[in-house]
Amino acid sequence: MGFPISNNVAEILLQDLENTQFKQIPDEQNITFYARYVDDILLIYNTKHTTAEKIHSHINKVHPDLQFTDNFEYNNSISFLDLLII
């Protein structure tokens, strides 16, 4: 975070993970929508076929040095990039 090149390195790493590791996640975890802005990821998934906990556990196994945090929907809304999505 402290170095100017940090943003570029993070973007390169996340793009590589998306292209190599995350491609199969939507089919395996019944994800219908995936969007990422810098290091914030928004997923919409089918609750009849999977749970947020299963998806979170799955993506945290992608890289040993990365741990994703979660922010779940509450009252049919979720905060994403300082927006309230209802």
Backbone as ProteinMPNN parsed JSONL, in Angstrom:
{"seq_chain_A": "MGFPISNNVAEILLQDLENTQFKQIPDEQNITFYARYVDDILLIYNTKHTTAEKIHSHINKVHPDLQFTDNFEYNNSISFLDLLII", "coords_chain_A": {"N_chain_A": [[0.81, -1.195, 0.0], [2.02, 1.215, 0.614], [3.866, 1.891, -1.374], [4.216, 3.42, -4.605], [4.023, 1.625, -6.749], [2.507, -0.458, -5.832], [-0.289, -0.616, -6.361], [-0.321, -1.321, -9.074], [0.988, -3.811, -9.041], [-0.793, -5.293, -7.465], [-3.053, -5.233, -9.149], [-2.091, -6.655, -11.384], [-1.629, -9.175, -10.198], [-4.266, -9.865, -9.338], [-5.629, -9.896, -11.809], [-4.299, -12.012, -13.034], [-5.009, -14.111, -11.293], [-7.786, -14.107, -11.745], [-7.847, -14.9, -14.432], [-6.684, -17.43, -14.346], [-7.442, -18.926, -12.006], [-9.995, -18.105, -11.07], [-11.763, -18.503, -13.126], [-13.149, -20.962, -13.234], [-14.691, -20.872, -10.975], [-17.303, -19.522, -11.125], [-18.971, -21.47, -12.434], [-18.65, -23.738, -10.792], [-19.576, -22.838, -8.296], [-22.083, -21.789, -8.738], [-22.352, -19.047, -9.424], [-23.844, -16.164, -10.609], [-23.217, -13.582, -11.302], [-20.315, -11.645, -11.52], [-18.174, -9.125, -10.512], [-15.454, -6.865, -10.432], [-13.748, -4.21, -8.924], [-10.797, -2.733, -8.667], [-9.726, -3.955, -5.768], [-12.105, -4.811, -4.786], [-14.735, -7.053, -4.81], [-17.772, -8.101, -6.224], [-20.251, -10.467, -5.897], [-22.955, -12.305, -7.193], [-25.074, -14.905, -6.475], [-26.689, -18.132, -6.782], [-28.797, -18.966, -4.303], [-30.072, -21.346, -3.901], [-28.382, -23.33, -4.614], [-25.875, -22.997, -3.479], [-23.879, -21.54, -0.797], [-22.948, -18.459, 0.824], [-20.854, -18.854, 2.558], [-19.647, -21.194, 1.578], [-18.686, -20.296, -0.904], [-16.954, -18.265, -0.069], [-15.099, -19.735, 1.432], [-14.067, -21.308, -0.618], [-12.821, -19.419, -2.399], [-10.883, -18.428, -0.736], [-9.031, -20.409, -0.708], [-7.623, -20.208, -3.009], [-5.15, -18.838, -3.25], [-2.331, -19.018, -1.186], [-1.351, -16.764, 0.183], [-3.309, -14.857, 0.13], [-6.2, -13.613, 1.629], [-9.548, -13.31, 1.524], [-11.993, -10.993, 2.566], [-15.359, -10.791, 3.856], [-18.602, -9.427, 3.127], [-21.805, -9.471, 3.75], [-25.115, -9.621, 2.313], [-27.767, -7.749, 3.738], [-30.997, -7.29, 4.825], [-32.015, -7.239, 2.182], [-30.119, -5.657, 0.877], [-26.836, -4.377, 0.099], [-23.649, -3.016, 0.824], [-21.437, -1.647, -1.454], [-18.553, -0.374, -2.706], [-19.01, 2.161, -1.511], [-21.656, 2.494, -2.164], [-25.106, 1.814, -1.775], [-26.592, -1.04, -2.562], [-29.655, -2.207, -3.561]], "CA_chain_A": [[0.0, 0.0, 0.0], [2.819, 2.41, 0.775], [4.675, 2.196, -2.539], [3.405, 3.767, -5.779], [3.846, 0.484, -7.649], [1.659, -1.457, -5.177], [-1.566, -0.765, -7.076], [-0.075, -2.054, -10.323], [1.304, -5.2, -8.705], [-2.05, -5.908, -7.032], [-3.896, -5.408, -10.337], [-1.518, -7.758, -12.173], [-1.889, -10.424, -9.479], [-5.694, -10.181, -9.375], [-5.984, -10.28, -13.176], [-3.777, -13.359, -13.25], [-5.875, -15.041, -10.564], [-9.063, -14.192, -12.456], [-7.67, -15.645, -15.68], [-6.255, -18.813, -14.137], [-8.102, -19.622, -10.906], [-11.379, -17.717, -10.836], [-12.62, -18.823, -14.276], [-14.007, -22.107, -12.965], [-15.513, -20.639, -9.78], [-18.728, -19.278, -11.38], [-19.698, -22.71, -12.725], [-18.602, -24.627, -9.632], [-20.27, -22.285, -7.144], [-23.362, -21.223, -9.172], [-22.299, -17.589, -9.394], [-24.479, -15.622, -11.807], [-22.633, -12.284, -11.619], [-19.011, -11.376, -10.899], [-17.608, -7.839, -10.905], [-14.36, -6.441, -9.563], [-13.166, -2.887, -9.104], [-9.539, -2.756, -7.926], [-9.703, -5.166, -4.946], [-13.462, -5.075, -4.29], [-15.417, -8.012, -5.677], [-19.196, -8.287, -5.965], [-20.753, -11.725, -6.444], [-24.365, -12.665, -7.032], [-25.086, -16.35, -6.642], [-27.96, -18.811, -6.587], [-28.829, -19.478, -2.931], [-30.62, -22.705, -3.882], [-27.33, -24.286, -4.942], [-24.64, -22.765, -2.725], [-23.984, -20.552, 0.279], [-21.858, -17.481, 0.853], [-19.745, -19.457, 3.291], [-18.962, -22.125, 0.681], [-17.952, -19.502, -1.888], [-15.872, -17.586, 0.648], [-14.104, -20.752, 1.739], [-13.458, -21.731, -1.882], [-11.898, -18.418, -2.947], [-9.753, -18.256, 0.173], [-8.074, -21.479, -0.968], [-7.011, -19.973, -4.32], [-3.746, -18.432, -3.094], [-2.033, -19.116, 0.25], [-1.044, -15.469, 0.795], [-4.463, -13.96, 0.022], [-7.403, -13.956, 2.38], [-10.626, -12.399, 1.17], [-12.963, -10.722, 3.63], [-16.716, -10.858, 3.328], [-19.617, -8.467, 3.514], [-22.994, -10.141, 3.264], [-26.373, -8.905, 2.139], [-28.592, -7.609, 4.924], [-32.251, -6.593, 4.504], [-32.062, -7.106, 0.72], [-29.211, -4.62, 0.401], [-25.432, -4.577, 0.417], [-22.792, -1.864, 0.543], [-20.352, -1.974, -2.376], [-17.908, 0.838, -3.193], [-19.725, 3.295, -0.932], [-23.013, 2.544, -2.693], [-26.026, 0.846, -1.179], [-27.285, -1.744, -3.646], [-30.886, -2.833, -3.043]], "C_chain_A": [[0.855, 1.26, 0.0], [3.603, 2.817, -0.457], [3.789, 2.5, -3.745], [3.133, 2.585, -6.707], [2.882, -0.57, -7.08], [0.347, -1.685, -5.907], [-1.396, -1.572, -8.348], [0.203, -3.525, -10.065], [0.034, -5.936, -8.276], [-2.958, -6.172, -8.225], [-3.399, -6.567, -11.193], [-1.811, -9.095, -11.505], [-3.365, -10.81, -9.561], [-6.155, -10.557, -10.785], [-5.491, -11.686, -13.494], [-4.634, -14.399, -12.538], [-7.225, -15.199, -11.243], [-8.943, -15.065, -13.698], [-7.324, -17.109, -15.467], [-7.094, -19.565, -13.113], [-9.594, -19.334, -10.801], [-12.315, -18.097, -11.978], [-13.589, -19.958, -13.98], [-14.934, -21.879, -11.777], [-16.977, -20.363, -10.116], [-19.521, -20.547, -11.652], [-19.757, -23.622, -11.508], [-19.469, -24.136, -8.485], [-21.594, -21.616, -7.502], [-23.417, -19.707, -9.027], [-22.873, -17.069, -10.71], [-23.905, -14.275, -12.223], [-21.346, -12.113, -10.835], [-18.531, -10.03, -11.42], [-16.516, -7.48, -9.913], [-13.952, -5.032, -9.941], [-11.991, -2.801, -8.137], [-9.51, -4.037, -7.084], [-11.053, -5.451, -4.301], [-14.194, -5.949, -5.294], [-16.864, -8.125, -5.242], [-19.634, -9.564, -6.661], [-22.242, -11.829, -6.198], [-24.451, -14.142, -7.362], [-26.479, -16.901, -6.347], [-27.977, -19.464, -5.206], [-29.435, -20.874, -2.827], [-29.532, -23.754, -4.063], [-26.041, -24.118, -4.153], [-24.891, -21.747, -1.622], [-22.801, -19.591, 0.192], [-20.635, -18.071, 1.538], [-18.952, -20.416, 2.407], [-18.12, -21.379, -0.349], [-16.744, -18.846, -1.23], [-14.753, -18.568, 0.97], [-13.339, -21.164, 0.479], [-12.456, -20.697, -2.395], [-10.718, -18.157, -2.018], [-8.707, -19.358, 0.022], [-7.297, -21.266, -2.266], [-5.528, -19.656, -4.211], [-3.43, -18.4, -1.602], [-1.774, -17.778, 0.943], [-2.19, -14.466, 0.719], [-5.612, -14.49, 0.866], [-8.441, -12.887, 2.093], [-11.546, -12.219, 2.371], [-14.352, -10.719, 3.014], [-17.592, -9.749, 3.891], [-20.921, -8.993, 2.908], [-24.179, -9.196, 3.127], [-27.125, -8.865, 3.466], [-29.815, -6.783, 4.542], [-32.366, -6.293, 3.009], [-31.203, -5.965, 0.193], [-27.786, -4.953, 0.833], [-24.659, -3.315, 0.055], [-21.636, -2.342, -0.345], [-19.817, -0.673, -2.952], [-18.662, 2.092, -2.765], [-21.111, 3.519, -1.544], [-23.864, 1.523, -1.934], [-26.828, 0.233, -2.309], [-28.466, -2.481, -3.04], [-31.464, -3.74, -4.113]], "O_chain_A": [[0.448, 2.277, -0.562], [3.976, 3.983, -0.582], [2.724, 1.901, -3.894], [2.103, 2.559, -7.382], [2.487, -1.487, -7.801], [-0.086, -2.828, -6.059], [-2.233, -2.415, -8.668], [-0.291, -4.39, -10.788], [-0.187, -7.078, -8.68], [-3.574, -7.235, -8.302], [-4.197, -7.372, -11.674], [-2.202, -10.05, -12.177], [-3.681, -11.969, -9.829], [-6.991, -11.448, -10.938], [-6.189, -12.46, -14.149], [-4.95, -15.444, -13.107], [-7.757, -16.308, -11.312], [-9.827, -15.873, -13.985], [-7.635, -17.946, -16.314], [-7.426, -20.73, -13.331], [-10.375, -20.229, -10.476], [-13.534, -18.025, -11.822], [-14.735, -19.922, -14.429], [-15.885, -22.639, -11.597], [-17.849, -20.921, -9.449], [-20.637, -20.69, -11.152], [-20.798, -24.213, -11.223], [-20.045, -24.951, -7.765], [-22.181, -20.939, -6.658], [-24.414, -19.155, -8.561], [-22.446, -17.479, -11.789], [-24.078, -13.86, -13.369], [-21.29, -12.399, -9.639], [-18.485, -9.812, -12.631], [-16.627, -7.75, -8.717], [-13.826, -4.699, -11.12], [-12.183, -2.799, -6.921], [-9.288, -5.114, -7.636], [-11.136, -6.25, -3.368], [-14.264, -5.627, -6.48], [-17.16, -8.23, -4.051], [-19.42, -9.732, -7.862], [-22.731, -11.483, -5.122], [-23.961, -14.584, -8.401], [-27.323, -16.232, -5.75], [-27.24, -20.422, -4.97], [-29.327, -21.519, -1.784], [-29.719, -24.92, -3.716], [-25.197, -25.013, -4.16], [-25.973, -21.168, -1.526], [-21.786, -19.887, -0.439], [-19.503, -17.806, 1.131], [-17.724, -20.45, 2.475], [-16.989, -21.768, -0.638], [-15.641, -18.873, -1.776], [-13.578, -18.247, 0.792], [-12.122, -21.345, 0.509], [-11.349, -21.064, -2.788], [-9.663, -17.711, -2.469], [-7.61, -19.246, 0.57], [-6.409, -22.054, -2.59], [-4.73, -20.158, -5.002], [-4.187, -17.814, -0.828], [-1.955, -17.664, 2.156], [-2.055, -13.339, 1.196], [-5.944, -15.674, 0.815], [-8.237, -11.708, 2.384], [-11.839, -13.17, 3.097], [-14.5, -10.652, 1.793], [-17.351, -9.218, 4.975], [-21.106, -8.957, 1.692], [-24.231, -8.13, 3.739], [-27.116, -9.836, 4.222], [-29.676, -5.69, 3.992], [-32.777, -5.198, 2.627], [-31.529, -5.369, -0.834], [-27.558, -5.697, 1.788], [-24.988, -2.633, -0.915], [-20.951, -3.313, -0.025], [-20.552, 0.056, -3.617], [-18.917, 2.979, -3.581], [-21.667, 4.613, -1.447], [-23.36, 0.485, -1.506], [-27.647, 0.903, -2.938], [-28.303, -3.281, -2.119], [-32.5, -4.368, -3.896]]}, "name": "protein", "num_of_chains": 1, "seq": "MGFPISNNVAEILLQDLENTQFKQIPDEQNITFYARYVDDILLIYNTKHTTAEKIHSHINKVHPDLQFTDNFEYNNSISFLDLLII"}
